[in-house]
Amino acid sequence: MKHRTLCFLALAGLLISEASAQQYVYPAKGQSPEQQKSDEAACYSWAVKQSGFDPAKPPPPAPTAKPPTTATGTTPGAGARGALRGAAVGEIAGGNASAGAAAGAVAARGQSRRQNVAAANSAQQQQASATQQKQASFARARAACLEGRGYTVK
């Protein structure tokens, strides 16, 4: 799980740096390179204030409330609940409650693992989406500032 979080952070960092690198600024009114550098720095600061997001300092990943899991990644009690259901079905269907209990426990643990992984992935996707929205807001604010100072931004 920690490996996945680190991969997510690395990917988010790449996306952020790529998104800001995709803006091209052209001095449409003949501004000098020094003036352009000064204007870009001022607009960067202004965009950070307006958007509440600084691409150089992305927010740390929000701690997610993880459901309690066992060493195998299942929710505690999932196997026991599955065994009870499996025993009932096994007794009714074929008169073999112990085989049904074993099958039910295995199936419930597998389902519990899949649900826990899906919940973790969903939380990561939501955080990535929020970061992308903040990055887009920053880029729009920076572009508006630079365009107001006589630059063409693409």
C-alpha positions as a printed Julia matrix, in Angstrom:
154×3 Matrix{Float64}:
   0.0     0.0     0.0
   2.84    2.41    0.8
   4.46    1.56   -2.52
   1.23    2.51   -4.28
   1.06    5.82   -2.43
   4.65    6.65   -3.38
   3.93    5.82   -7.02
   0.84    8.03   -6.89
   2.83   10.94   -5.46
   5.52   10.57   -8.1
   2.91   10.49  -10.86
   1.14   13.54   -9.43
   4.45   15.41   -9.31
   5.13   14.58  -12.94
   1.67   15.68  -14.0
   2.01   18.96  -12.14
   5.41   19.76  -13.62
   4.24   18.76  -17.1
   1.09   20.86  -16.84
   2.99   24.01  -15.9
   5.65   23.29  -18.54
   2.96   23.19  -21.25
   2.23   26.92  -21.02
   4.17   28.96  -23.54
   4.56   32.68  -22.93
   5.33   35.05  -25.79
   6.23   38.71  -25.15
   3.64   40.19  -27.55
   4.59   43.81  -26.76
   8.35   43.39  -27.1
   9.09   42.95  -23.39
  12.73   42.24  -22.56
  13.75   38.83  -21.18
  14.37   40.47  -17.78
  10.91   42.07  -17.8
   9.34   38.77  -18.83
  11.1    36.95  -16.0
   9.92   39.56  -13.51
   6.35   39.45  -14.84
   6.26   35.65  -14.78
   7.45   35.61  -11.15
   4.84   38.2   -10.17
   2.08   36.33  -12.0
   3.15   33.04  -10.43
   2.78   34.56   -6.96
  -0.55   36.14   -7.89
  -1.86   32.85   -9.31
  -0.87   31.03   -6.11
  -2.86   33.56   -4.06
  -5.85   33.41   -6.38
  -6.01   29.64   -6.77
  -4.76   28.6    -3.35
  -2.42   26.13   -5.05
   1.35   26.24   -5.5
   2.65   23.71   -8.05
   6.1    23.89   -6.44
   4.58   22.78   -3.12
   1.74   20.35   -3.85
  -0.3    19.42   -0.8
   0.65   16.19    0.97
  -1.68   13.29    0.38
  -4.7    13.47    2.61
  -4.71   10.73    5.22
  -7.49    8.33    4.44
  -9.38    6.46    7.08
  -8.36    2.92    6.31
 -10.7     0.16    7.36
  -9.12   -2.23    9.82
  -7.6    -5.19    8.04
  -5.88   -8.4     8.96
  -2.4    -9.38    7.83
  -3.9   -10.86    4.67
  -5.69   -7.6     3.77
  -9.19   -8.68    4.7
 -11.65   -6.99    7.0
 -11.67   -8.71   10.41
 -14.52  -11.19   10.67
 -15.05  -11.52    6.92
 -14.0   -15.17    6.94
 -16.22  -16.02    9.9
 -19.26  -14.37    8.34
 -18.58  -16.15    5.06
 -18.19  -19.46    6.86
 -21.59  -19.03    8.53
 -23.28  -18.25    5.23
 -21.44  -21.09    3.49
 -22.4   -23.56    6.22
 -26.05  -22.64    5.89
 -25.99  -22.96    2.11
 -23.96  -26.19    2.27
 -26.4   -27.76    4.71
 -29.43  -26.8     2.67
 -27.99  -27.63   -0.77
 -26.07  -30.8    -0.15
 -26.11  -31.68    3.52
 -22.4   -30.84    3.92
 -22.13  -27.81    6.2
 -18.36  -28.1     6.77
 -17.51  -27.96    3.05
 -19.9   -25.05    2.61
 -18.31  -23.24    5.56
 -14.82  -23.62    4.11
 -15.92  -22.39    0.68
 -17.86  -19.51    2.18
 -14.88  -18.37    4.26
 -12.55  -18.36    1.24
 -15.06  -16.5    -0.92
 -15.77  -13.88    1.76
 -12.07  -13.2     2.36
 -11.46  -12.75   -1.36
 -14.38  -10.38   -1.67
 -13.18   -8.42    1.38
  -9.7    -7.99   -0.16
 -11.16   -6.76   -3.45
 -13.42   -4.28   -1.67
 -10.53   -2.91    0.43
  -8.33   -2.46   -2.67
 -11.17   -0.78   -4.56
 -11.78    1.64   -1.69
  -8.09    2.58   -1.55
  -7.94    3.09   -5.33
 -11.06    5.25   -5.27
  -9.57    7.52   -2.6
  -6.38    7.93   -4.63
  -8.33    8.76   -7.79
 -10.38   11.38   -5.96
  -7.24   13.02   -4.62
  -5.6    13.0    -8.06
  -8.7    14.61   -9.57
  -8.72   17.34   -6.91
  -5.03   18.07   -7.54
  -5.63   18.31  -11.3
  -8.49   20.76  -10.76
  -6.32   22.95   -8.54
  -3.5    22.83  -11.12
  -5.9    23.9   -13.87
  -7.16   26.77  -11.72
  -3.58   27.9   -11.1
  -2.76   27.73  -14.83
  -5.83   29.82  -15.73
  -4.95   32.44  -13.11
  -1.33   32.64  -14.26
  -2.4    32.95  -17.89
  -4.91   35.7   -17.07
  -2.23   37.67  -15.23
   0.32   37.32  -18.02
  -2.2    38.21  -20.7
  -3.12   41.31  -18.7
   0.55   42.31  -18.83
   0.72   42.02  -22.61
   1.91   38.44  -23.15
   0.37   35.77  -25.33
  -0.08   32.54  -23.36
  -0.78   29.19  -25.01
